[in-house]
């Protein structure tokens, strides 16, 4: 009796422009189970969990084993199939978006060598990253964002272990951009720097170093400045009370909001509103 299986999830129409998971899953294949020859319209990373198989691309055929990882590039004809005696088991994630190409170029995946051998990157990090994408799957916008966040974290692992200093810097930039996206979506809630770091998938200290390197400020300062910026817009364009605006931009304490606002703008929220109303 066969012990093969396949668990997969394909995202619907709700895709993000910058980076979005297209599908995700894991499978234990039948002997000589084959995909292709065929072409995909998205990137797809496969990580071999056990067994072995073969990946054919162009004039090359590579034998891949447990711990190896390979990628399919969009628009390229490929074929891959399980070994007859020890068919492979793998996990995968397909993805697309405007950021996808530049991120992959910052890894060691190339069209000439579309695989990374076991040992170059800790296999548990790749496996855990793929599992996380699968765990947060769903057909809501929130799930789409969560899957994209998990995908950014996984790709940052490949960048981090690329062995080049500039790629480590690129990985840090990914962390910062991912944090800024989370803040831009959730600033109206009482989120903390710990929440941001948890979403990005790194420690608070690592997030702090990344922000200092690329924004020359701490994540806490960036979050506060972002909230005050949104508050300024509401003070100028709406008739909401100062208290309502404070809650609208993520401050659950009106007094703390006023202190934070005055520290940045050198005037109280009420004074800021009067100044800009009178200057219209």
URFENNOR-V491719 format. One record per pair of residues at least 12 apart in sequence whose C-alpha atoms are under 10 Angstrom apart, sorted by sequence separation. I is the first residue (numbers start at 1). J is the second residue. D is the distance in whole Angstrom. If there is no record, write none. Layout:
# URFENNOR-V491719
i:I j:J d:D
i:I j:J d:D
This chain:
# URFENNOR-V491719
i:10 j:22 d:6
i:11 j:23 d:6
i:52 j:64 d:6
i:53 j:65 d:7
i:135 j:147 d:9
i:136 j:148 d:10
i:156 j:168 d:9
i:159 j:171 d:6
i:160 j:172 d:9
i:183 j:195 d:10
i:207 j:219 d:7
i:208 j:220 d:9
i:233 j:245 d:10
i:234 j:246 d:10
i:242 j:254 d:8
i:243 j:255 d:9
i:245 j:257 d:9
i:246 j:258 d:8
i:257 j:269 d:9
i:258 j:270 d:9
i:9 j:22 d:9
i:10 j:23 d:4
i:11 j:24 d:9
i:51 j:64 d:9
i:52 j:65 d:4
i:53 j:66 d:9
i:133 j:146 d:8
i:134 j:147 d:8
i:136 j:149 d:10
i:158 j:171 d:9
i:159 j:172 d:9
i:182 j:195 d:9
i:183 j:196 d:7
i:194 j:207 d:10
i:205 j:218 d:10
i:232 j:245 d:9
i:9 j:23 d:6
i:10 j:24 d:7
i:51 j:65 d:6
i:52 j:66 d:6
i:132 j:146 d:9
i:133 j:147 d:5
i:136 j:150 d:8
i:156 j:170 d:8
i:157 j:171 d:8
i:179 j:193 d:9
i:182 j:196 d:7
i:193 j:207 d:9
i:205 j:219 d:10
i:231 j:245 d:6
i:234 j:248 d:9
i:243 j:257 d:9
i:8 j:23 d:7
i:9 j:24 d:5
i:10 j:25 d:9
i:50 j:65 d:7
i:51 j:66 d:6
i:52 j:67 d:10
i:55 j:70 d:8
i:57 j:72 d:9
i:132 j:147 d:8
i:133 j:148 d:8
i:135 j:150 d:10
i:156 j:171 d:5
i:159 j:174 d:10
i:181 j:196 d:10
i:182 j:197 d:10
i:193 j:208 d:9
i:204 j:219 d:9
i:230 j:245 d:9
i:231 j:246 d:7
i:234 j:249 d:9
i:242 j:257 d:9
i:243 j:258 d:9
i:246 j:261 d:10
i:8 j:24 d:6
i:9 j:25 d:6
i:48 j:64 d:8
i:49 j:65 d:8
i:50 j:66 d:4
i:51 j:67 d:9
i:52 j:68 d:9
i:55 j:71 d:10
i:133 j:149 d:8
i:134 j:150 d:9
i:155 j:171 d:8
i:156 j:172 d:8
i:179 j:195 d:10
i:180 j:196 d:9
i:230 j:246 d:10
i:231 j:247 d:10
i:242 j:258 d:9
i:7 j:24 d:9
i:8 j:25 d:4
i:9 j:26 d:9
i:47 j:64 d:10
i:48 j:65 d:6
i:49 j:66 d:5
i:50 j:67 d:8
i:55 j:72 d:10
i:61 j:78 d:10
i:63 j:80 d:10
i:130 j:147 d:10
i:132 j:149 d:10
i:133 j:150 d:5
i:156 j:173 d:10
i:179 j:196 d:6
i:182 j:199 d:8
i:228 j:245 d:10
i:231 j:248 d:8
i:7 j:25 d:5
i:8 j:26 d:6
i:47 j:65 d:9
i:48 j:66 d:5
i:49 j:67 d:6
i:50 j:68 d:10
i:58 j:76 d:9
i:61 j:79 d:9
i:62 j:80 d:9
i:63 j:81 d:10
i:64 j:82 d:10
i:65 j:83 d:10
i:132 j:150 d:6
i:133 j:151 d:6
i:153 j:171 d:9
i:156 j:174 d:7
i:178 j:196 d:9
i:179 j:197 d:7
i:182 j:200 d:8
i:228 j:246 d:9
i:230 j:248 d:9
i:231 j:249 d:6
i:6 j:25 d:8
i:7 j:26 d:5
i:8 j:27 d:8
i:23 j:42 d:10
i:34 j:53 d:10
i:37 j:56 d:9
i:47 j:66 d:8
i:48 j:67 d:6
i:49 j:68 d:8
i:57 j:76 d:8
i:58 j:77 d:8
i:61 j:80 d:9
i:63 j:82 d:10
i:64 j:83 d:10
i:131 j:150 d:9
i:132 j:151 d:9
i:133 j:152 d:10
i:152 j:171 d:9
i:155 j:174 d:9
i:156 j:175 d:8
i:178 j:197 d:10
i:179 j:198 d:10
i:181 j:200 d:10
i:227 j:246 d:9
i:230 j:249 d:7
i:231 j:250 d:10
i:6 j:26 d:6
i:7 j:27 d:6
i:22 j:42 d:8
i:24 j:44 d:9
i:26 j:46 d:9
i:28 j:48 d:10
i:33 j:53 d:9
i:34 j:54 d:9
i:35 j:55 d:10
i:36 j:56 d:9
i:37 j:57 d:9
i:47 j:67 d:7
i:48 j:68 d:6
i:49 j:69 d:9
i:57 j:77 d:7
i:58 j:78 d:7
i:63 j:83 d:9
i:130 j:150 d:8
i:133 j:153 d:10
i:179 j:199 d:8
i:180 j:200 d:10
i:229 j:249 d:9
i:5 j:26 d:8
i:6 j:27 d:4
i:7 j:28 d:9
i:21 j:42 d:10
i:22 j:43 d:9
i:23 j:44 d:9
i:24 j:45 d:10
i:25 j:46 d:10
i:26 j:47 d:9
i:27 j:48 d:10
i:28 j:49 d:9
i:32 j:53 d:8
i:34 j:55 d:10
i:47 j:68 d:6
i:48 j:69 d:6
i:56 j:77 d:9
i:57 j:78 d:5
i:58 j:79 d:9
i:65 j:86 d:10
i:69 j:90 d:9
i:71 j:92 d:9
i:74 j:95 d:10
i:129 j:150 d:7
i:130 j:151 d:8
i:132 j:153 d:10
i:133 j:154 d:9
i:153 j:174 d:8
i:176 j:197 d:10
i:178 j:199 d:8
i:179 j:200 d:6
i:227 j:248 d:9
i:228 j:249 d:8
i:5 j:27 d:6
i:6 j:28 d:6
i:21 j:43 d:10
i:22 j:44 d:9
i:24 j:46 d:10
i:26 j:48 d:10
i:27 j:49 d:9
i:28 j:50 d:9
i:29 j:51 d:9
i:31 j:53 d:9
i:32 j:54 d:9
i:46 j:68 d:9
i:47 j:69 d:4
i:48 j:70 d:8
i:56 j:78 d:6
i:57 j:79 d:7
i:65 j:87 d:10
i:66 j:88 d:8
i:68 j:90 d:10
i:69 j:91 d:10
i:70 j:92 d:10
i:71 j:93 d:10
i:72 j:94 d:9
i:74 j:96 d:9
i:128 j:150 d:10
i:129 j:151 d:7
i:132 j:154 d:9
i:152 j:174 d:7
i:153 j:175 d:8
i:175 j:197 d:9
i:178 j:200 d:6
i:179 j:201 d:10
i:197 j:219 d:9
i:227 j:249 d:5
i:228 j:250 d:10
i:4 j:27 d:7
i:5 j:28 d:5
i:6 j:29 d:8
i:21 j:44 d:10
i:26 j:49 d:9
i:28 j:51 d:9
i:46 j:69 d:6
i:47 j:70 d:7
i:55 j:78 d:8
i:56 j:79 d:5
i:57 j:80 d:9
i:65 j:88 d:8
i:66 j:89 d:8
i:67 j:90 d:10
i:69 j:92 d:9
i:71 j:94 d:9
i:129 j:152 d:9
i:130 j:153 d:10
i:152 j:175 d:8
i:177 j:200 d:9
i:178 j:201 d:10
i:196 j:219 d:9
i:226 j:249 d:9
i:227 j:250 d:7
i:228 j:251 d:10
i:246 j:269 d:10
i:4 j:28 d:5
i:5 j:29 d:7
i:29 j:53 d:10
i:45 j:69 d:7
i:46 j:70 d:5
i:47 j:71 d:9
i:55 j:79 d:6
i:56 j:80 d:6
i:64 j:88 d:9
i:65 j:89 d:10
i:66 j:90 d:8
i:129 j:153 d:7
i:130 j:154 d:7
i:175 j:199 d:10
i:176 j:200 d:9
i:196 j:220 d:10
i:227 j:251 d:9
i:245 j:269 d:10
i:3 j:28 d:8
i:4 j:29 d:5
i:5 j:30 d:8
i:45 j:70 d:6
i:46 j:71 d:6
i:54 j:79 d:8
i:55 j:80 d:4
i:56 j:81 d:9
i:65 j:90 d:10
i:129 j:154 d:5
i:152 j:177 d:10
i:153 j:178 d:9
i:175 j:200 d:6
i:193 j:218 d:10
i:194 j:219 d:10
i:224 j:249 d:10
i:3 j:29 d:9
i:4 j:30 d:6
i:44 j:70 d:8
i:45 j:71 d:4
i:46 j:72 d:8
i:54 j:80 d:5
i:55 j:81 d:7
i:128 j:154 d:9
i:129 j:155 d:9
i:149 j:175 d:10
i:152 j:178 d:7
i:174 j:200 d:9
i:175 j:201 d:9
i:193 j:219 d:7
i:194 j:220 d:10
i:224 j:250 d:9
i:231 j:257 d:10
i:242 j:268 d:10
i:243 j:269 d:10
i:2 j:29 d:9
i:3 j:30 d:8
i:4 j:31 d:9
i:44 j:71 d:6
i:45 j:72 d:6
i:53 j:80 d:7
i:54 j:81 d:5
i:55 j:82 d:9
i:74 j:101 d:10
i:126 j:153 d:10
i:127 j:154 d:9
i:175 j:202 d:8
i:192 j:219 d:10
i:193 j:220 d:6
i:196 j:223 d:10
i:223 j:250 d:10
i:224 j:251 d:10
i:242 j:269 d:7
i:2 j:30 d:7
i:43 j:71 d:7
i:44 j:72 d:5
i:45 j:73 d:9
i:53 j:81 d:6
i:54 j:82 d:6
i:73 j:101 d:9
i:125 j:153 d:10
i:126 j:154 d:7
i:129 j:157 d:9
i:179 j:207 d:8
i:192 j:220 d:8
i:193 j:221 d:10
i:241 j:269 d:10
i:242 j:270 d:7
i:2 j:31 d:10
i:43 j:72 d:6
i:44 j:73 d:7
i:52 j:81 d:9
i:53 j:82 d:4
i:54 j:83 d:7
i:125 j:154 d:8
i:126 j:155 d:9
i:149 j:178 d:7
i:193 j:222 d:10
i:228 j:257 d:9
i:232 j:261 d:9
i:241 j:270 d:9
i:42 j:72 d:8
i:43 j:73 d:5
i:44 j:74 d:8
i:52 j:82 d:6
i:53 j:83 d:5
i:148 j:178 d:9
i:149 j:179 d:9
i:193 j:223 d:8
i:227 j:257 d:10
i:228 j:258 d:10
i:231 j:261 d:9
i:41 j:72 d:10
i:42 j:73 d:7
i:43 j:74 d:5
i:51 j:82 d:8
i:52 j:83 d:6
i:53 j:84 d:8
i:73 j:104 d:10
i:126 j:157 d:8
i:175 j:206 d:9
i:176 j:207 d:7
i:192 j:223 d:9
i:242 j:273 d:9
i:40 j:72 d:8
i:41 j:73 d:8
i:42 j:74 d:5
i:43 j:75 d:9
i:51 j:83 d:8
i:52 j:84 d:9
i:53 j:85 d:10
i:125 j:157 d:7
i:126 j:158 d:8
i:149 j:181 d:9
i:175 j:207 d:7
i:176 j:208 d:9
i:179 j:211 d:9
i:191 j:223 d:9
i:228 j:260 d:8
i:229 j:261 d:9
i:39 j:72 d:9
i:40 j:73 d:7
i:41 j:74 d:5
i:42 j:75 d:8
i:43 j:76 d:10
i:52 j:85 d:9
i:53 j:86 d:8
i:54 j:87 d:10
i:71 j:104 d:10
i:125 j:158 d:9
i:149 j:182 d:9
i:176 j:209 d:10
i:224 j:257 d:10
i:227 j:260 d:10
i:228 j:261 d:6
i:232 j:265 d:9
i:39 j:73 d:9
i:40 j:74 d:5
i:41 j:75 d:6
i:42 j:76 d:10
i:51 j:85 d:9
i:52 j:86 d:6
i:53 j:87 d:6
i:54 j:88 d:9
i:172 j:206 d:9
i:176 j:210 d:6
i:177 j:211 d:10
i:227 j:261 d:9
i:228 j:262 d:10
i:235 j:269 d:7
i:239 j:273 d:10
i:39 j:74 d:7
i:40 j:75 d:6
i:41 j:76 d:9
i:51 j:86 d:5
i:52 j:87 d:6
i:53 j:88 d:6
i:76 j:111 d:9
i:91 j:126 d:9
i:92 j:127 d:9
i:122 j:157 d:9
i:172 j:207 d:8
i:175 j:210 d:7
i:176 j:211 d:6
i:225 j:260 d:9
i:229 j:264 d:10
i:235 j:270 d:8
i:238 j:273 d:10
i:39 j:75 d:6
i:40 j:76 d:7
i:50 j:86 d:8
i:51 j:87 d:5
i:52 j:88 d:5
i:53 j:89 d:9
i:73 j:109 d:10
i:91 j:127 d:8
i:93 j:129 d:10
i:121 j:157 d:8
i:122 j:158 d:10
i:145 j:181 d:10
i:146 j:182 d:10
i:174 j:210 d:9
i:175 j:211 d:9
i:176 j:212 d:10
i:183 j:219 d:10
i:187 j:223 d:7
i:224 j:260 d:8
i:225 j:261 d:9
i:228 j:264 d:8
i:229 j:265 d:10
i:236 j:272 d:8
i:237 j:273 d:9
i:38 j:75 d:9
i:39 j:76 d:6
i:40 j:77 d:8
i:50 j:87 d:8
i:51 j:88 d:4
i:52 j:89 d:8
i:72 j:109 d:10
i:73 j:110 d:9
i:90 j:127 d:9
i:93 j:130 d:7
i:121 j:158 d:7
i:145 j:182 d:9
i:172 j:209 d:9
i:173 j:210 d:7
i:176 j:213 d:10
i:177 j:214 d:10
i:187 j:224 d:9
i:224 j:261 d:9
i:228 j:265 d:9
i:232 j:269 d:8
i:235 j:272 d:8
i:236 j:273 d:6
i:38 j:76 d:8
i:39 j:77 d:5
i:40 j:78 d:9
i:50 j:88 d:5
i:51 j:89 d:6
i:52 j:90 d:9
i:71 j:109 d:7
i:72 j:110 d:10
i:73 j:111 d:8
i:92 j:130 d:7
i:93 j:131 d:10
i:120 j:158 d:10
i:121 j:159 d:10
i:172 j:210 d:5
i:173 j:211 d:8
i:176 j:214 d:8
i:231 j:269 d:9
i:235 j:273 d:5
i:236 j:274 d:9
i:37 j:76 d:10
i:38 j:77 d:5
i:39 j:78 d:6
i:49 j:88 d:7
i:50 j:89 d:5
i:51 j:90 d:9
i:70 j:109 d:8
i:71 j:110 d:9
i:72 j:111 d:9
i:91 j:130 d:7
i:92 j:131 d:9
i:121 j:160 d:9
i:122 j:161 d:9
i:171 j:210 d:9
i:172 j:211 d:8
i:176 j:215 d:8
i:180 j:219 d:9
i:183 j:222 d:9
i:184 j:223 d:9
i:187 j:226 d:8
i:188 j:227 d:8
i:225 j:264 d:8
i:234 j:273 d:9
i:235 j:274 d:9
i:236 j:275 d:9
i:237 j:276 d:10
i:37 j:77 d:6
i:38 j:78 d:6
i:39 j:79 d:9
i:48 j:88 d:7
i:49 j:89 d:5
i:50 j:90 d:7
i:69 j:109 d:10
i:71 j:111 d:9
i:91 j:131 d:8
i:93 j:133 d:8
i:121 j:161 d:6
i:145 j:185 d:10
i:173 j:213 d:9
i:179 j:219 d:8
i:183 j:223 d:7
i:187 j:227 d:7
i:224 j:264 d:9
i:232 j:272 d:8
i:233 j:273 d:10
i:236 j:276 d:6
i:237 j:277 d:9
i:36 j:77 d:8
i:37 j:78 d:5
i:38 j:79 d:7
i:48 j:89 d:6
i:49 j:90 d:5
i:73 j:114 d:8
i:92 j:133 d:10
i:93 j:134 d:9
i:120 j:161 d:7
i:121 j:162 d:9
i:169 j:210 d:9
i:172 j:213 d:8
i:173 j:214 d:7
i:228 j:269 d:10
i:232 j:273 d:8
i:235 j:276 d:9
i:236 j:277 d:7
i:36 j:78 d:6
i:37 j:79 d:5
i:38 j:80 d:10
i:47 j:89 d:9
i:48 j:90 d:4
i:49 j:91 d:7
i:71 j:113 d:9
i:72 j:114 d:7
i:92 j:134 d:9
i:116 j:158 d:9
i:120 j:162 d:8
i:172 j:214 d:8
i:173 j:215 d:10
i:180 j:222 d:9
i:184 j:226 d:8
i:188 j:230 d:9
i:235 j:277 d:9
i:35 j:78 d:8
i:36 j:79 d:4
i:37 j:80 d:8
i:46 j:89 d:10
i:47 j:90 d:5
i:48 j:91 d:7
i:70 j:113 d:9
i:71 j:114 d:6
i:72 j:115 d:9
i:91 j:134 d:10
i:120 j:163 d:9
i:176 j:219 d:9
i:180 j:223 d:8
i:183 j:226 d:8
i:184 j:227 d:9
i:187 j:230 d:9
i:35 j:79 d:6
i:36 j:80 d:7
i:46 j:90 d:6
i:47 j:91 d:5
i:48 j:92 d:9
i:70 j:114 d:6
i:71 j:115 d:6
i:169 j:213 d:9
i:179 j:223 d:10
i:183 j:227 d:9
i:232 j:276 d:10
i:236 j:280 d:10
i:34 j:79 d:7
i:35 j:80 d:6
i:36 j:81 d:9
i:45 j:90 d:10
i:46 j:91 d:6
i:47 j:92 d:6
i:69 j:114 d:9
i:70 j:115 d:4
i:71 j:116 d:9
i:156 j:201 d:10
i:169 j:214 d:9
i:34 j:80 d:6
i:35 j:81 d:6
i:45 j:91 d:8
i:46 j:92 d:4
i:47 j:93 d:9
i:69 j:115 d:5
i:70 j:116 d:6
i:116 j:162 d:10
i:153 j:199 d:9
i:180 j:226 d:9
i:33 j:80 d:8
i:34 j:81 d:4
i:35 j:82 d:9
i:45 j:92 d:5
i:46 j:93 d:7
i:68 j:115 d:7
i:69 j:116 d:5
i:70 j:117 d:9
i:153 j:200 d:7
i:154 j:201 d:9
i:32 j:80 d:9
i:33 j:81 d:5
i:34 j:82 d:7
i:44 j:92 d:7
i:45 j:93 d:6
i:46 j:94 d:9
i:68 j:116 d:6
i:69 j:117 d:6
i:107 j:155 d:8
i:152 j:200 d:8
i:153 j:201 d:6
i:32 j:81 d:6
i:33 j:82 d:5
i:34 j:83 d:10
i:44 j:93 d:6
i:45 j:94 d:6
i:67 j:116 d:9
i:68 j:117 d:5
i:69 j:118 d:8
i:103 j:152 d:9
i:106 j:155 d:9
i:107 j:156 d:9
i:109 j:158 d:9
i:150 j:199 d:8
i:152 j:201 d:9
i:153 j:202 d:9
i:31 j:81 d:8
i:32 j:82 d:4
i:33 j:83 d:8
i:43 j:93 d:8
i:44 j:94 d:4
i:45 j:95 d:9
i:67 j:117 d:7
i:68 j:118 d:5
i:106 j:156 d:9
i:107 j:157 d:9
i:108 j:158 d:8
i:109 j:159 d:10
i:149 j:199 d:7
i:150 j:200 d:8
i:30 j:81 d:9
i:31 j:82 d:6
i:32 j:83 d:5
i:33 j:84 d:9
i:43 j:94 d:5
i:44 j:95 d:6
i:62 j:113 d:10
i:64 j:115 d:9
i:66 j:117 d:9
i:67 j:118 d:5
i:68 j:119 d:8
i:104 j:155 d:8
i:107 j:158 d:6
i:108 j:159 d:8
i:149 j:200 d:7
i:150 j:201 d:8
i:29 j:81 d:9
i:30 j:82 d:7
i:31 j:83 d:6
i:32 j:84 d:5
i:42 j:94 d:6
i:43 j:95 d:5
i:44 j:96 d:9
i:60 j:112 d:9
i:62 j:114 d:10
i:64 j:116 d:10
i:65 j:117 d:9
i:66 j:118 d:7
i:67 j:119 d:7
i:68 j:120 d:9
i:69 j:121 d:9
i:100 j:152 d:10
i:103 j:155 d:7
i:104 j:156 d:10
i:106 j:158 d:8
i:107 j:159 d:5
i:149 j:201 d:9
i:29 j:82 d:7
i:30 j:83 d:9
i:31 j:84 d:5
i:32 j:85 d:9
i:41 j:94 d:10
i:42 j:95 d:6
i:43 j:96 d:6
i:58 j:111 d:9
i:60 j:113 d:10
i:62 j:115 d:9
i:64 j:117 d:8
i:65 j:118 d:8
i:67 j:120 d:9
i:68 j:121 d:9
i:95 j:148 d:9
i:99 j:152 d:10
i:103 j:156 d:8
i:106 j:159 d:6
i:107 j:160 d:8
i:108 j:161 d:9
i:109 j:162 d:9
i:146 j:199 d:8
i:28 j:82 d:9
i:29 j:83 d:9
i:30 j:84 d:8
i:31 j:85 d:7
i:32 j:86 d:9
i:33 j:87 d:8
i:40 j:94 d:9
i:41 j:95 d:9
i:42 j:96 d:5
i:43 j:97 d:9
i:57 j:111 d:9
i:58 j:112 d:9
i:64 j:118 d:9
i:67 j:121 d:9
i:69 j:123 d:9
i:104 j:158 d:9
i:105 j:159 d:9
i:106 j:160 d:9
i:107 j:161 d:8
i:108 j:162 d:6
i:30 j:85 d:10
i:31 j:86 d:7
i:32 j:87 d:7
i:33 j:88 d:9
i:41 j:96 d:8
i:42 j:97 d:9
i:57 j:112 d:9
i:67 j:122 d:9
i:68 j:123 d:8
i:100 j:155 d:9
i:103 j:158 d:9
i:104 j:159 d:8
i:107 j:162 d:6
i:108 j:163 d:9
i:30 j:86 d:9
i:31 j:87 d:5
i:32 j:88 d:9
i:57 j:113 d:10
i:67 j:123 d:6
i:95 j:151 d:8
i:103 j:159 d:8
i:106 j:162 d:8
i:107 j:163 d:9
i:108 j:164 d:10
i:29 j:86 d:9
i:30 j:87 d:6
i:31 j:88 d:8
i:43 j:100 d:8
i:57 j:114 d:9
i:66 j:123 d:9
i:67 j:124 d:9
i:69 j:126 d:9
i:94 j:151 d:10
i:107 j:164 d:9
i:188 j:245 d:10
i:190 j:247 d:9
i:29 j:87 d:6
i:30 j:88 d:8
i:42 j:100 d:9
i:43 j:101 d:9
i:93 j:151 d:8
i:106 j:164 d:9
i:188 j:246 d:9
i:189 j:247 d:8
i:190 j:248 d:10
i:192 j:250 d:10
i:28 j:87 d:8
i:29 j:88 d:6
i:30 j:89 d:9
i:55 j:114 d:9
i:67 j:126 d:9
i:108 j:167 d:10
i:188 j:247 d:7
i:189 j:248 d:8
i:190 j:249 d:8
i:191 j:250 d:7
i:28 j:88 d:6
i:29 j:89 d:6
i:55 j:115 d:9
i:67 j:127 d:9
i:106 j:166 d:9
i:107 j:167 d:7
i:188 j:248 d:5
i:189 j:249 d:7
i:190 j:250 d:5
i:191 j:251 d:9
i:27 j:88 d:8
i:28 j:89 d:4
i:29 j:90 d:8
i:43 j:104 d:9
i:106 j:167 d:6
i:107 j:168 d:10
i:187 j:248 d:9
i:188 j:249 d:4
i:189 j:250 d:5
i:190 j:251 d:6
i:27 j:89 d:6
i:28 j:90 d:7
i:105 j:167 d:10
i:106 j:168 d:9
i:187 j:249 d:6
i:188 j:250 d:4
i:189 j:251 d:8
i:190 j:252 d:7
i:26 j:89 d:7
i:27 j:90 d:6
i:28 j:91 d:9
i:107 j:170 d:10
i:186 j:249 d:9
i:187 j:250 d:6
i:188 j:251 d:8
i:189 j:252 d:9
i:26 j:90 d:6
i:27 j:91 d:6
i:45 j:109 d:10
i:103 j:167 d:9
i:106 j:170 d:7
i:107 j:171 d:10
i:186 j:250 d:8
i:187 j:251 d:9
i:188 j:252 d:10
i:25 j:90 d:9
i:26 j:91 d:4
i:27 j:92 d:9
i:106 j:171 d:9
i:25 j:91 d:6
i:26 j:92 d:6
i:24 j:91 d:8
i:25 j:92 d:6
i:26 j:93 d:9
i:103 j:170 d:8
i:24 j:92 d:6
i:25 j:93 d:7
i:47 j:115 d:10
i:102 j:170 d:10
i:103 j:171 d:9
i:23 j:92 d:8
i:24 j:93 d:4
i:25 j:94 d:9
i:45 j:114 d:10
i:46 j:115 d:9
i:47 j:116 d:9
i:23 j:93 d:6
i:24 j:94 d:6
i:45 j:115 d:9
i:48 j:118 d:9
i:22 j:93 d:7
i:23 j:94 d:5
i:24 j:95 d:9
i:47 j:118 d:10
i:103 j:174 d:9
i:21 j:93 d:7
i:22 j:94 d:5
i:23 j:95 d:7
i:129 j:201 d:10
i:21 j:94 d:6
i:22 j:95 d:5
i:23 j:96 d:10
i:20 j:94 d:9
i:21 j:95 d:4
i:22 j:96 d:7
i:49 j:123 d:9
i:20 j:95 d:6
i:21 j:96 d:7
i:22 j:97 d:10
i:48 j:123 d:9
i:49 j:124 d:10
i:19 j:95 d:7
i:20 j:96 d:6
i:21 j:97 d:9
i:47 j:123 d:8
i:19 j:96 d:6
i:20 j:97 d:6
i:18 j:96 d:8
i:19 j:97 d:4
i:20 j:98 d:9
i:49 j:127 d:8
i:17 j:96 d:8
i:18 j:97 d:5
i:19 j:98 d:6
i:20 j:99 d:9
i:47 j:126 d:7
i:48 j:127 d:9
i:15 j:95 d:10
i:16 j:96 d:9
i:17 j:97 d:5
i:18 j:98 d:5
i:19 j:99 d:6
i:20 j:100 d:9
i:46 j:126 d:10
i:47 j:127 d:7
i:15 j:96 d:9
i:16 j:97 d:7
i:17 j:98 d:6
i:18 j:99 d:5
i:19 j:100 d:6
i:46 j:127 d:10
i:15 j:97 d:9
i:16 j:98 d:9
i:17 j:99 d:8
i:18 j:100 d:8
i:19 j:101 d:10
i:4 j:87 d:9
i:6 j:89 d:9
i:8 j:91 d:9
i:10 j:93 d:10
i:11 j:94 d:10
i:47 j:130 d:9
i:4 j:88 d:10
i:5 j:89 d:9
i:6 j:90 d:10
i:7 j:91 d:9
i:8 j:92 d:9
i:9 j:93 d:10
i:10 j:94 d:9
i:11 j:95 d:10
i:19 j:103 d:10
i:46 j:130 d:9
i:4 j:89 d:9
i:6 j:91 d:10
i:8 j:93 d:9
i:45 j:130 d:9
i:26 j:130 d:9
i:25 j:130 d:8
i:26 j:131 d:9
i:24 j:130 d:8
i:25 j:131 d:8
i:24 j:131 d:9
i:25 j:133 d:9
i:26 j:134 d:9
i:24 j:133 d:7
i:25 j:134 d:7
i:23 j:133 d:10
i:24 j:134 d:6
i:25 j:135 d:10
i:45 j:155 d:10
i:23 j:134 d:9
i:24 j:135 d:10
i:21 j:133 d:8
i:24 j:137 d:8
i:23 j:137 d:9
i:21 j:137 d:9
i:22 j:144 d:10
i:21 j:144 d:8
i:24 j:147 d:10
i:20 j:144 d:7
i:21 j:145 d:9
i:9 j:134 d:8
i:14 j:139 d:8
i:16 j:141 d:9
i:20 j:145 d:8
i:21 j:146 d:10
i:22 j:147 d:10
i:8 j:134 d:8
i:11 j:137 d:8
i:12 j:138 d:9
i:13 j:139 d:9
i:14 j:140 d:8
i:15 j:141 d:9
i:19 j:145 d:9
i:20 j:146 d:10
i:21 j:147 d:6
i:22 j:148 d:10
i:7 j:134 d:10
i:10 j:137 d:9
i:11 j:138 d:8
i:12 j:139 d:7
i:14 j:141 d:7
i:20 j:147 d:7
i:21 j:148 d:6
i:9 j:137 d:8
i:10 j:138 d:9
i:11 j:139 d:7
i:12 j:140 d:9
i:16 j:144 d:8
i:19 j:147 d:10
i:20 j:148 d:5
i:21 j:149 d:10
i:9 j:138 d:9
i:10 j:139 d:9
i:11 j:140 d:10
i:14 j:143 d:10
i:15 j:144 d:7
i:16 j:145 d:8
i:19 j:148 d:6
i:20 j:149 d:9
i:21 j:150 d:9
i:9 j:139 d:10
i:14 j:144 d:7
i:15 j:145 d:9
i:18 j:148 d:9
i:19 j:149 d:9
i:21 j:151 d:7
i:14 j:145 d:10
i:20 j:151 d:8
i:21 j:152 d:10
i:11 j:143 d:10
i:12 j:144 d:10
i:16 j:148 d:8
i:19 j:151 d:8
i:20 j:152 d:9
i:11 j:144 d:8
i:15 j:148 d:9
i:19 j:152 d:8
i:11 j:147 d:10
